[in-house]
Amino acid sequence: MAAAGTVDWLRPRLRLVGGAVLVGTALGLVAGGAVAVFLSLRAVRSVFALGALVLGVGVLGWSGSAMAGRGIETMHRYMDTGSDWTEENSRRAMARVGGAGAGVMLGSGLVEVVMFV
């Protein structure tokens, strides 16, 4: 029974990040292919670097949300800002950003491998 509980907990997270990775991979394939065709094959590395930057922003944002999220939520309640910002929503958004960045890295890497071989 413990394994079923683990799967139930893991499934929505995998769907969230996996969907972002798929979208990022498609974006990386399209962007990497366009850059390779219209500019040069070496420019595909810039698309990979941009994906790495987006992944880094996602990881940094996720960790910042996890670290300071409750304090920011408390500040919003105390100051009565009317904002619906939550730690959970911020972590979810940053997981999507990081997943998309990883997907762009994967897609542009695939373009580079296919073009070189």
Backbone as XML, in Angstrom:
<?xml version="1.0"?>
<chain id="A" units="angstrom">
  <residue number="1" name="MET">
    <atom name="N" x="0.803" y="-1.204" z="0.000"/>
    <atom name="CA" x="0.000" y="0.000" z="0.000"/>
    <atom name="C" x="0.845" y="1.267" z="0.000"/>
  </residue>
  <residue number="2" name="ALA">
    <atom name="N" x="2.036" y="1.207" z="0.533"/>
    <atom name="CA" x="2.892" y="2.391" z="0.555"/>
    <atom name="C" x="3.288" y="2.813" z="-0.852"/>
  </residue>
  <residue number="3" name="ALA">
    <atom name="N" x="3.460" y="1.850" z="-1.744"/>
    <atom name="CA" x="3.841" y="2.172" z="-3.118"/>
    <atom name="C" x="2.718" y="2.924" z="-3.829"/>
  </residue>
  <residue number="4" name="ALA">
    <atom name="N" x="1.472" y="2.556" z="-3.577"/>
    <atom name="CA" x="0.354" y="3.249" z="-4.205"/>
    <atom name="C" x="0.272" y="4.689" z="-3.723"/>
  </residue>
  <residue number="5" name="GLY">
    <atom name="N" x="0.543" y="4.924" z="-2.444"/>
    <atom name="CA" x="0.548" y="6.286" z="-1.922"/>
    <atom name="C" x="1.644" y="7.132" z="-2.539"/>
  </residue>
  <residue number="6" name="THR">
    <atom name="N" x="2.784" y="6.519" z="-2.790"/>
    <atom name="CA" x="3.885" y="7.231" z="-3.425"/>
    <atom name="C" x="3.528" y="7.614" z="-4.850"/>
  </residue>
  <residue number="7" name="VAL">
    <atom name="N" x="2.897" y="6.712" z="-5.574"/>
    <atom name="CA" x="2.508" y="6.994" z="-6.951"/>
    <atom name="C" x="1.469" y="8.099" z="-6.988"/>
  </residue>
  <residue number="8" name="ASP">
    <atom name="N" x="0.506" y="8.073" z="-6.072"/>
    <atom name="CA" x="-0.513" y="9.114" z="-6.031"/>
    <atom name="C" x="0.095" y="10.479" z="-5.748"/>
  </residue>
  <residue number="9" name="TRP">
    <atom name="N" x="1.130" y="10.530" z="-4.961"/>
    <atom name="CA" x="1.795" y="11.783" z="-4.626"/>
    <atom name="C" x="2.664" y="12.269" z="-5.781"/>
  </residue>
  <residue number="10" name="LEU">
    <atom name="N" x="3.257" y="11.333" z="-6.498"/>
    <atom name="CA" x="4.227" y="11.657" z="-7.535"/>
    <atom name="C" x="3.587" y="11.988" z="-8.877"/>
  </residue>
  <residue number="11" name="ARG">
    <atom name="N" x="2.458" y="11.403" z="-9.173"/>
    <atom name="CA" x="1.835" y="11.550" z="-10.487"/>
    <atom name="C" x="1.558" y="13.007" z="-10.873"/>
  </residue>
  <residue number="12" name="PRO">
    <atom name="N" x="0.932" y="13.836" z="-10.039"/>
    <atom name="CA" x="0.680" y="15.216" z="-10.474"/>
    <atom name="C" x="1.963" y="16.017" z="-10.685"/>
  </residue>
  <residue number="13" name="ARG">
    <atom name="N" x="2.982" y="15.719" z="-9.903"/>
    <atom name="CA" x="4.247" y="16.436" z="-10.064"/>
    <atom name="C" x="4.937" y="16.055" z="-11.367"/>
  </residue>
  <residue number="14" name="LEU">
    <atom name="N" x="4.908" y="14.769" z="-11.683"/>
    <atom name="CA" x="5.490" y="14.324" z="-12.948"/>
    <atom name="C" x="4.727" y="14.886" z="-14.137"/>
  </residue>
  <residue number="15" name="ARG">
    <atom name="N" x="3.410" y="14.971" z="-14.016"/>
    <atom name="CA" x="2.604" y="15.534" z="-15.094"/>
    <atom name="C" x="2.921" y="17.014" z="-15.289"/>
  </residue>
  <residue number="16" name="LEU">
    <atom name="N" x="3.092" y="17.733" z="-14.203"/>
    <atom name="CA" x="3.399" y="19.161" z="-14.268"/>
    <atom name="C" x="4.750" y="19.410" z="-14.928"/>
  </residue>
  <residue number="17" name="VAL">
    <atom name="N" x="5.786" y="18.773" z="-14.414"/>
    <atom name="CA" x="7.133" y="18.994" z="-14.943"/>
    <atom name="C" x="7.289" y="18.313" z="-16.300"/>
  </residue>
  <residue number="18" name="GLY">
    <atom name="N" x="6.717" y="17.128" z="-16.461"/>
    <atom name="CA" x="6.813" y="16.421" z="-17.737"/>
    <atom name="C" x="6.160" y="17.183" z="-18.873"/>
  </residue>
  <residue number="19" name="GLY">
    <atom name="N" x="5.022" y="17.796" z="-18.605"/>
    <atom name="CA" x="4.374" y="18.616" z="-19.632"/>
    <atom name="C" x="5.230" y="19.800" z="-20.028"/>
  </residue>
  <residue number="20" name="ALA">
    <atom name="N" x="5.862" y="20.424" z="-19.044"/>
    <atom name="CA" x="6.745" y="21.551" z="-19.343"/>
    <atom name="C" x="7.969" y="21.097" z="-20.121"/>
  </residue>
  <residue number="21" name="VAL">
    <atom name="N" x="8.500" y="19.923" z="-19.789"/>
    <atom name="CA" x="9.656" y="19.394" z="-20.531"/>
    <atom name="C" x="9.259" y="19.102" z="-21.977"/>
  </residue>
  <residue number="22" name="LEU">
    <atom name="N" x="8.067" y="18.547" z="-22.195"/>
    <atom name="CA" x="7.615" y="18.278" z="-23.563"/>
    <atom name="C" x="7.451" y="19.562" z="-24.366"/>
  </residue>
  <residue number="23" name="VAL">
    <atom name="N" x="6.848" y="20.573" z="-23.769"/>
    <atom name="CA" x="6.695" y="21.856" z="-24.455"/>
    <atom name="C" x="8.064" y="22.470" z="-24.733"/>
  </residue>
  <residue number="24" name="GLY">
    <atom name="N" x="8.947" y="22.421" z="-23.753"/>
    <atom name="CA" x="10.291" y="22.957" z="-23.944"/>
    <atom name="C" x="11.070" y="22.202" z="-25.001"/>
  </residue>
  <residue number="25" name="THR">
    <atom name="N" x="10.893" y="20.881" z="-25.058"/>
    <atom name="CA" x="11.580" y="20.088" z="-26.078"/>
    <atom name="C" x="11.093" y="20.470" z="-27.470"/>
  </residue>
  <residue number="26" name="ALA">
    <atom name="N" x="9.789" y="20.619" z="-27.621"/>
    <atom name="CA" x="9.254" y="21.050" z="-28.916"/>
    <atom name="C" x="9.790" y="22.430" z="-29.284"/>
  </residue>
  <residue number="27" name="LEU">
    <atom name="N" x="9.814" y="23.329" z="-28.315"/>
    <atom name="CA" x="10.349" y="24.668" z="-28.565"/>
    <atom name="C" x="11.831" y="24.611" z="-28.916"/>
  </residue>
  <residue number="28" name="GLY">
    <atom name="N" x="12.584" y="23.773" z="-28.223"/>
    <atom name="CA" x="14.008" y="23.623" z="-28.516"/>
    <atom name="C" x="14.253" y="23.032" z="-29.888"/>
  </residue>
  <residue number="29" name="LEU">
    <atom name="N" x="13.428" y="22.059" z="-30.289"/>
    <atom name="CA" x="13.562" y="21.476" z="-31.622"/>
    <atom name="C" x="13.275" y="22.507" z="-32.705"/>
  </residue>
  <residue number="30" name="VAL">
    <atom name="N" x="12.197" y="23.272" z="-32.521"/>
    <atom name="CA" x="11.835" y="24.283" z="-33.516"/>
    <atom name="C" x="12.871" y="25.401" z="-33.551"/>
  </residue>
  <residue number="31" name="ALA">
    <atom name="N" x="13.212" y="25.932" z="-32.380"/>
    <atom name="CA" x="14.180" y="27.035" z="-32.337"/>
    <atom name="C" x="15.559" y="26.577" z="-32.790"/>
  </residue>
  <residue number="32" name="GLY">
    <atom name="N" x="15.986" y="25.419" z="-32.322"/>
    <atom name="CA" x="17.292" y="24.905" z="-32.734"/>
    <atom name="C" x="17.347" y="24.615" z="-34.220"/>
  </residue>
  <residue number="33" name="GLY">
    <atom name="N" x="16.275" y="24.038" z="-34.756"/>
    <atom name="CA" x="16.227" y="23.773" z="-36.194"/>
    <atom name="C" x="16.237" y="25.045" z="-37.015"/>
  </residue>
  <residue number="34" name="ALA">
    <atom name="N" x="15.459" y="26.039" z="-36.584"/>
    <atom name="CA" x="15.427" y="27.308" z="-37.311"/>
    <atom name="C" x="16.778" y="28.000" z="-37.265"/>
  </residue>
  <residue number="35" name="VAL">
    <atom name="N" x="17.403" y="27.998" z="-36.115"/>
    <atom name="CA" x="18.723" y="28.624" z="-35.984"/>
    <atom name="C" x="19.746" y="27.882" z="-36.835"/>
  </residue>
  <residue number="36" name="ALA">
    <atom name="N" x="19.678" y="26.553" z="-36.844"/>
    <atom name="CA" x="20.632" y="25.764" z="-37.632"/>
    <atom name="C" x="20.448" y="26.003" z="-39.126"/>
  </residue>
  <residue number="37" name="VAL">
    <atom name="N" x="19.206" y="26.141" z="-39.571"/>
    <atom name="CA" x="18.947" y="26.328" z="-40.999"/>
    <atom name="C" x="19.266" y="27.751" z="-41.443"/>
  </residue>
  <residue number="38" name="PHE">
    <atom name="N" x="18.824" y="28.742" z="-40.670"/>
    <atom name="CA" x="18.954" y="30.124" z="-41.117"/>
    <atom name="C" x="20.259" y="30.791" z="-40.701"/>
  </residue>
  <residue number="39" name="LEU">
    <atom name="N" x="20.874" y="30.366" z="-39.622"/>
    <atom name="CA" x="22.119" y="30.999" z="-39.180"/>
    <atom name="C" x="23.280" y="30.038" z="-39.379"/>
  </residue>
  <residue number="40" name="SER">
    <atom name="N" x="23.586" y="29.283" z="-38.376"/>
    <atom name="CA" x="24.652" y="28.289" z="-38.504"/>
    <atom name="C" x="24.429" y="27.195" z="-37.473"/>
  </residue>
  <residue number="41" name="LEU">
    <atom name="N" x="25.095" y="26.096" z="-37.691"/>
    <atom name="CA" x="24.952" y="24.980" z="-36.766"/>
    <atom name="C" x="25.544" y="25.307" z="-35.404"/>
  </residue>
  <residue number="42" name="ARG">
    <atom name="N" x="26.594" y="26.103" z="-35.380"/>
    <atom name="CA" x="27.200" y="26.476" z="-34.101"/>
    <atom name="C" x="26.276" y="27.370" z="-33.269"/>
  </residue>
  <residue number="43" name="ALA">
    <atom name="N" x="25.371" y="28.076" z="-33.917"/>
    <atom name="CA" x="24.445" y="28.947" z="-33.194"/>
    <atom name="C" x="23.426" y="28.151" z="-32.388"/>
  </residue>
  <residue number="44" name="VAL">
    <atom name="N" x="23.274" y="26.861" z="-32.682"/>
    <atom name="CA" x="22.360" y="26.018" z="-31.902"/>
    <atom name="C" x="22.822" y="25.964" z="-30.451"/>
  </residue>
  <residue number="45" name="ARG">
    <atom name="N" x="24.108" y="26.098" z="-30.238"/>
    <atom name="CA" x="24.638" y="26.100" z="-28.869"/>
    <atom name="C" x="24.105" y="27.288" z="-28.072"/>
  </residue>
  <residue number="46" name="SER">
    <atom name="N" x="23.800" y="28.380" z="-28.754"/>
    <atom name="CA" x="23.206" y="29.535" z="-28.065"/>
    <atom name="C" x="21.794" y="29.214" z="-27.589"/>
  </residue>
  <residue number="47" name="VAL">
    <atom name="N" x="21.058" y="28.449" z="-28.375"/>
    <atom name="CA" x="19.721" y="28.019" z="-27.950"/>
    <atom name="C" x="19.842" y="27.120" z="-26.724"/>
  </residue>
  <residue number="48" name="PHE">
    <atom name="N" x="20.829" y="26.221" z="-26.730"/>
    <atom name="CA" x="21.078" y="25.361" z="-25.575"/>
    <atom name="C" x="21.407" y="26.206" z="-24.346"/>
  </residue>
  <residue number="49" name="ALA">
    <atom name="N" x="22.265" y="27.218" z="-24.528"/>
    <atom name="CA" x="22.645" y="28.086" z="-23.408"/>
    <atom name="C" x="21.446" y="28.866" z="-22.883"/>
  </residue>
  <residue number="50" name="LEU">
    <atom name="N" x="20.569" y="29.293" z="-23.769"/>
    <atom name="CA" x="19.360" y="29.995" z="-23.335"/>
    <atom name="C" x="18.461" y="29.062" z="-22.522"/>
  </residue>
  <residue number="51" name="GLY">
    <atom name="N" x="18.359" y="27.808" z="-22.948"/>
    <atom name="CA" x="17.602" y="26.822" z="-22.171"/>
    <atom name="C" x="18.210" y="26.598" z="-20.800"/>
  </residue>
  <residue number="52" name="ALA">
    <atom name="N" x="19.551" y="26.564" z="-20.741"/>
    <atom name="CA" x="20.226" y="26.400" z="-19.448"/>
    <atom name="C" x="19.960" y="27.594" z="-18.542"/>
  </residue>
  <residue number="53" name="LEU">
    <atom name="N" x="19.911" y="28.784" z="-19.125"/>
    <atom name="CA" x="19.604" y="29.983" z="-18.343"/>
    <atom name="C" x="18.189" y="29.907" z="-17.774"/>
  </residue>
  <residue number="54" name="VAL">
    <atom name="N" x="17.248" y="29.493" z="-18.604"/>
    <atom name="CA" x="15.857" y="29.371" z="-18.144"/>
    <atom name="C" x="15.743" y="28.303" z="-17.057"/>
  </residue>
  <residue number="55" name="LEU">
    <atom name="N" x="16.449" y="27.186" z="-17.227"/>
    <atom name="CA" x="16.464" y="26.153" z="-16.187"/>
    <atom name="C" x="17.012" y="26.720" z="-14.881"/>
  </residue>
  <residue number="56" name="GLY">
    <atom name="N" x="18.085" y="27.477" z="-14.950"/>
    <atom name="CA" x="18.672" y="28.070" z="-13.748"/>
    <atom name="C" x="17.726" y="29.038" z="-13.059"/>
  </residue>
  <residue number="57" name="VAL">
    <atom name="N" x="17.023" y="29.852" z="-13.851"/>
    <atom name="CA" x="16.050" y="30.782" z="-13.268"/>
    <atom name="C" x="14.930" y="30.007" z="-12.582"/>
  </residue>
  <residue number="58" name="GLY">
    <atom name="N" x="14.483" y="28.927" z="-13.203"/>
    <atom name="CA" x="13.425" y="28.114" z="-12.601"/>
    <atom name="C" x="13.849" y="27.479" z="-11.295"/>
  </residue>
  <residue number="59" name="VAL">
    <atom name="N" x="15.064" y="26.932" z="-11.266"/>
    <atom name="CA" x="15.559" y="26.297" z="-10.036"/>
    <atom name="C" x="15.755" y="27.339" z="-8.943"/>
  </residue>
  <residue number="60" name="LEU">
    <atom name="N" x="16.330" y="28.479" z="-9.304"/>
    <atom name="CA" x="16.542" y="29.540" z="-8.317"/>
    <atom name="C" x="15.208" y="30.079" z="-7.796"/>
  </residue>
  <residue number="61" name="GLY">
    <atom name="N" x="14.253" y="30.286" z="-8.693"/>
    <atom name="CA" x="12.935" y="30.766" z="-8.267"/>
    <atom name="C" x="12.204" y="29.763" z="-7.400"/>
  </residue>
  <residue number="62" name="TRP">
    <atom name="N" x="12.316" y="28.474" z="-7.754"/>
    <atom name="CA" x="11.664" y="27.437" z="-6.954"/>
    <atom name="C" x="12.245" y="27.410" z="-5.546"/>
  </residue>
  <residue number="63" name="SER">
    <atom name="N" x="13.569" y="27.461" z="-5.451"/>
    <atom name="CA" x="14.185" y="27.404" z="-4.121"/>
    <atom name="C" x="13.867" y="28.661" z="-3.321"/>
  </residue>
  <residue number="64" name="GLY">
    <atom name="N" x="13.810" y="29.804" z="-3.983"/>
    <atom name="CA" x="13.430" y="31.029" z="-3.283"/>
    <atom name="C" x="11.998" y="30.974" z="-2.783"/>
  </residue>
  <residue number="65" name="SER">
    <atom name="N" x="11.114" y="30.402" z="-3.578"/>
    <atom name="CA" x="9.719" y="30.248" z="-3.150"/>
    <atom name="C" x="9.617" y="29.303" z="-1.967"/>
  </residue>
  <residue number="66" name="ALA">
    <atom name="N" x="10.370" y="28.217" z="-2.011"/>
    <atom name="CA" x="10.332" y="27.259" z="-0.908"/>
    <atom name="C" x="10.911" y="27.864" z="0.362"/>
  </residue>
  <residue number="67" name="MET">
    <atom name="N" x="11.941" y="28.696" z="0.206"/>
    <atom name="CA" x="12.614" y="29.250" z="1.379"/>
    <atom name="C" x="11.827" y="30.415" z="1.995"/>
  </residue>
  <residue number="68" name="ALA">
    <atom name="N" x="11.352" y="31.331" z="1.173"/>
    <atom name="CA" x="10.745" y="32.551" z="1.704"/>
    <atom name="C" x="9.243" y="32.630" z="1.472"/>
  </residue>
  <residue number="69" name="GLY">
    <atom name="N" x="8.650" y="31.583" z="0.925"/>
    <atom name="CA" x="7.248" y="31.640" z="0.538"/>
    <atom name="C" x="6.282" y="31.931" z="1.661"/>
  </residue>
  <residue number="70" name="ARG">
    <atom name="N" x="6.448" y="31.269" z="2.784"/>
    <atom name="CA" x="5.512" y="31.491" z="3.899"/>
    <atom name="C" x="5.626" y="32.910" z="4.434"/>
  </residue>
  <residue number="71" name="GLY">
    <atom name="N" x="6.834" y="33.435" z="4.462"/>
    <atom name="CA" x="7.019" y="34.816" z="4.907"/>
    <atom name="C" x="6.353" y="35.808" z="3.972"/>
  </residue>
  <residue number="72" name="ILE">
    <atom name="N" x="6.457" y="35.557" z="2.677"/>
    <atom name="CA" x="5.821" y="36.448" z="1.704"/>
    <atom name="C" x="4.305" y="36.341" z="1.806"/>
  </residue>
  <residue number="73" name="GLU">
    <atom name="N" x="3.788" y="35.122" z="1.985"/>
    <atom name="CA" x="2.345" y="34.962" z="2.178"/>
    <atom name="C" x="1.873" y="35.729" z="3.411"/>
  </residue>
  <residue number="74" name="THR">
    <atom name="N" x="2.621" y="35.623" z="4.508"/>
    <atom name="CA" x="2.269" y="36.331" z="5.741"/>
    <atom name="C" x="2.304" y="37.836" z="5.530"/>
  </residue>
  <residue number="75" name="MET">
    <atom name="N" x="3.313" y="38.322" z="4.801"/>
    <atom name="CA" x="3.400" y="39.751" z="4.522"/>
    <atom name="C" x="2.188" y="40.217" z="3.717"/>
  </residue>
  <residue number="76" name="HIS">
    <atom name="N" x="1.769" y="39.434" z="2.722"/>
    <atom name="CA" x="0.606" y="39.813" z="1.923"/>
    <atom name="C" x="-0.653" y="39.874" z="2.785"/>
  </residue>
  <residue number="77" name="ARG">
    <atom name="N" x="-0.811" y="38.912" z="3.697"/>
    <atom name="CA" x="-1.978" y="38.942" z="4.585"/>
    <atom name="C" x="-1.908" y="40.127" z="5.539"/>
  </residue>
  <residue number="78" name="TYR">
    <atom name="N" x="-0.732" y="40.386" z="6.105"/>
    <atom name="CA" x="-0.562" y="41.460" z="7.081"/>
    <atom name="C" x="-0.812" y="42.820" z="6.437"/>
  </residue>
  <residue number="79" name="MET">
    <atom name="N" x="-0.292" y="43.012" z="5.234"/>
    <atom name="CA" x="-0.439" y="44.303" z="4.559"/>
    <atom name="C" x="-1.759" y="44.419" z="3.813"/>
  </residue>
  <residue number="80" name="ASP">
    <atom name="N" x="-2.547" y="43.343" z="3.787"/>
    <atom name="CA" x="-3.847" y="43.320" z="3.127"/>
    <atom name="C" x="-3.736" y="43.811" z="1.680"/>
  </residue>
  <residue number="81" name="THR">
    <atom name="N" x="-2.845" y="43.165" z="0.935"/>
    <atom name="CA" x="-2.599" y="43.580" z="-0.446"/>
    <atom name="C" x="-3.668" y="43.079" z="-1.408"/>
  </residue>
  <residue number="82" name="GLY">
    <atom name="N" x="-4.430" y="42.088" z="-1.006"/>
    <atom name="CA" x="-5.437" y="41.532" z="-1.899"/>
    <atom name="C" x="-4.835" y="40.621" z="-2.957"/>
  </residue>
  <residue number="83" name="SER">
    <atom name="N" x="-3.577" y="40.287" z="-2.788"/>
    <atom name="CA" x="-2.898" y="39.410" z="-3.742"/>
    <atom name="C" x="-3.233" y="37.960" z="-3.429"/>
  </residue>
  <residue number="84" name="ASP">
    <atom name="N" x="-3.343" y="37.155" z="-4.482"/>
    <atom name="CA" x="-3.588" y="35.735" z="-4.258"/>
    <atom name="C" x="-2.311" y="34.919" z="-4.480"/>
  </residue>
  <residue number="85" name="TRP">
    <atom name="N" x="-1.142" y="35.539" z="-4.280"/>
    <atom name="CA" x="0.150" y="34.867" z="-4.417"/>
    <atom name="C" x="0.277" y="33.845" z="-3.305"/>
  </residue>
  <residue number="86" name="THR">
    <atom name="N" x="0.644" y="32.627" z="-3.670"/>
    <atom name="CA" x="0.886" y="31.591" z="-2.673"/>
    <atom name="C" x="2.210" y="30.906" z="-2.975"/>
  </residue>
  <residue number="87" name="GLU">
    <atom name="N" x="2.786" y="30.344" z="-1.953"/>
    <atom name="CA" x="4.036" y="29.598" z="-2.114"/>
    <atom name="C" x="3.840" y="28.430" z="-3.069"/>
  </residue>
  <residue number="88" name="GLU">
    <atom name="N" x="2.736" y="27.736" z="-2.929"/>
    <atom name="CA" x="2.472" y="26.566" z="-3.770"/>
    <atom name="C" x="2.379" y="26.952" z="-5.247"/>
  </residue>
  <residue number="89" name="ASN">
    <atom name="N" x="1.649" y="28.018" z="-5.545"/>
    <atom name="CA" x="1.530" y="28.458" z="-6.934"/>
    <atom name="C" x="2.867" y="28.930" z="-7.490"/>
  </residue>
  <residue number="90" name="SER">
    <atom name="N" x="3.657" y="29.584" z="-6.662"/>
    <atom name="CA" x="4.965" y="30.047" z="-7.108"/>
    <atom name="C" x="5.895" y="28.875" z="-7.390"/>
  </residue>
  <residue number="91" name="ARG">
    <atom name="N" x="5.889" y="27.891" z="-6.519"/>
    <atom name="CA" x="6.724" y="26.703" z="-6.753"/>
    <atom name="C" x="6.273" y="25.963" z="-8.006"/>
  </residue>
  <residue number="92" name="ARG">
    <atom name="N" x="4.966" y="25.890" z="-8.218"/>
    <atom name="CA" x="4.440" y="25.227" z="-9.413"/>
    <atom name="C" x="4.882" y="25.969" z="-10.679"/>
  </residue>
  <residue number="93" name="ALA">
    <atom name="N" x="4.797" y="27.287" z="-10.656"/>
    <atom name="CA" x="5.217" y="28.074" z="-11.819"/>
    <atom name="C" x="6.707" y="27.918" z="-12.086"/>
  </residue>
  <residue number="94" name="MET">
    <atom name="N" x="7.502" y="27.945" z="-11.038"/>
    <atom name="CA" x="8.951" y="27.815" z="-11.228"/>
    <atom name="C" x="9.334" y="26.407" z="-11.678"/>
  </residue>
  <residue number="95" name="ALA">
    <atom name="N" x="8.569" y="25.400" z="-11.261"/>
    <atom name="CA" x="8.823" y="24.042" z="-11.751"/>
    <atom name="C" x="8.535" y="23.962" z="-13.244"/>
  </residue>
  <residue number="96" name="ARG">
    <atom name="N" x="7.497" y="24.649" z="-13.686"/>
    <atom name="CA" x="7.201" y="24.690" z="-15.125"/>
    <atom name="C" x="8.294" y="25.420" z="-15.889"/>
  </residue>
  <residue number="97" name="VAL">
    <atom name="N" x="8.757" y="26.531" z="-15.355"/>
    <atom name="CA" x="9.830" y="27.281" z="-16.019"/>
    <atom name="C" x="11.087" y="26.421" z="-16.117"/>
  </residue>
  <residue number="98" name="GLY">
    <atom name="N" x="11.461" y="25.780" z="-15.023"/>
    <atom name="CA" x="12.647" y="24.924" z="-15.036"/>
    <atom name="C" x="12.494" y="23.744" z="-15.977"/>
  </residue>
  <residue number="99" name="GLY">
    <atom name="N" x="11.323" y="23.138" z="-15.992"/>
    <atom name="CA" x="11.075" y="22.023" z="-16.905"/>
    <atom name="C" x="11.147" y="22.450" z="-18.358"/>
  </residue>
  <residue number="100" name="ALA">
    <atom name="N" x="10.614" y="23.627" z="-18.656"/>
    <atom name="CA" x="10.690" y="24.132" z="-20.028"/>
    <atom name="C" x="12.135" y="24.401" z="-20.424"/>
  </residue>
  <residue number="101" name="GLY">
    <atom name="N" x="12.925" y="24.945" z="-19.513"/>
    <atom name="CA" x="14.340" y="25.174" z="-19.804"/>
    <atom name="C" x="15.081" y="23.882" z="-20.066"/>
  </residue>
  <residue number="102" name="ALA">
    <atom name="N" x="14.793" y="22.862" z="-19.264"/>
    <atom name="CA" x="15.420" y="21.555" z="-19.489"/>
    <atom name="C" x="14.984" y="20.975" z="-20.829"/>
  </residue>
  <residue number="103" name="GLY">
    <atom name="N" x="13.738" y="21.187" z="-21.191"/>
    <atom name="CA" x="13.251" y="20.709" z="-22.485"/>
    <atom name="C" x="13.917" y="21.413" z="-23.652"/>
  </residue>
  <residue number="104" name="VAL">
    <atom name="N" x="14.122" y="22.722" z="-23.536"/>
    <atom name="CA" x="14.829" y="23.461" z="-24.590"/>
    <atom name="C" x="16.245" y="22.932" z="-24.730"/>
  </residue>
  <residue number="105" name="MET">
    <atom name="N" x="16.883" y="22.649" z="-23.602"/>
    <atom name="CA" x="18.229" y="22.071" z="-23.655"/>
    <atom name="C" x="18.198" y="20.720" z="-24.369"/>
  </residue>
  <residue number="106" name="LEU">
    <atom name="N" x="17.227" y="19.892" z="-24.053"/>
    <atom name="CA" x="17.105" y="18.580" z="-24.678"/>
    <atom name="C" x="16.836" y="18.709" z="-26.177"/>
  </residue>
  <residue number="107" name="GLY">
    <atom name="N" x="15.884" y="19.552" z="-26.538"/>
    <atom name="CA" x="15.530" y="19.712" z="-27.949"/>
    <atom name="C" x="16.660" y="20.273" z="-28.788"/>
  </residue>
  <residue number="108" name="SER">
    <atom name="N" x="17.331" y="21.293" z="-28.289"/>
    <atom name="CA" x="18.436" y="21.869" z="-29.062"/>
    <atom name="C" x="19.615" y="20.908" z="-29.120"/>
  </residue>
  <residue number="109" name="GLY">
    <atom name="N" x="19.810" y="20.132" z="-28.075"/>
    <atom name="CA" x="20.855" y="19.107" z="-28.111"/>
    <atom name="C" x="20.559" y="18.041" z="-29.153"/>
  </residue>
  <residue number="110" name="LEU">
    <atom name="N" x="19.289" y="17.651" z="-29.260"/>
    <atom name="CA" x="18.904" y="16.681" z="-30.284"/>
    <atom name="C" x="19.127" y="17.236" z="-31.686"/>
  </residue>
  <residue number="111" name="VAL">
    <atom name="N" x="18.806" y="18.510" z="-31.886"/>
    <atom name="CA" x="19.041" y="19.137" z="-33.191"/>
    <atom name="C" x="20.520" y="19.107" z="-33.528"/>
  </residue>
  <residue number="112" name="GLU">
    <atom name="N" x="21.346" y="19.446" z="-32.565"/>
    <atom name="CA" x="22.785" y="19.468" z="-32.823"/>
    <atom name="C" x="23.314" y="18.068" z="-33.134"/>
  </residue>
  <residue number="113" name="VAL">
    <atom name="N" x="22.845" y="17.069" z="-32.408"/>
    <atom name="CA" x="23.296" y="15.696" z="-32.661"/>
    <atom name="C" x="22.860" y="15.237" z="-34.051"/>
  </residue>
  <residue number="114" name="VAL">
    <atom name="N" x="21.609" y="15.505" z="-34.413"/>
    <atom name="CA" x="21.100" y="15.070" z="-35.713"/>
    <atom name="C" x="21.825" y="15.793" z="-36.848"/>
  </residue>
  <residue number="115" name="MET">
    <atom name="N" x="22.107" y="17.066" z="-36.689"/>
    <atom name="CA" x="22.769" y="17.830" z="-37.748"/>
    <atom name="C" x="24.232" y="17.434" z="-37.913"/>
  </residue>
  <residue number="116" name="PHE">
    <atom name="N" x="24.889" y="17.053" z="-36.832"/>
    <atom name="CA" x="26.302" y="16.688" z="-36.921"/>
    <atom name="C" x="26.497" y="15.277" z="-37.457"/>
  </residue>
  <residue number="117" name="VAL">
    <atom name="N" x="25.503" y="14.418" z="-37.278"/>
    <atom name="CA" x="25.675" y="13.018" z="-37.700"/>
    <atom name="C" x="25.191" y="12.804" z="-39.100"/>
  </residue>
</chain>
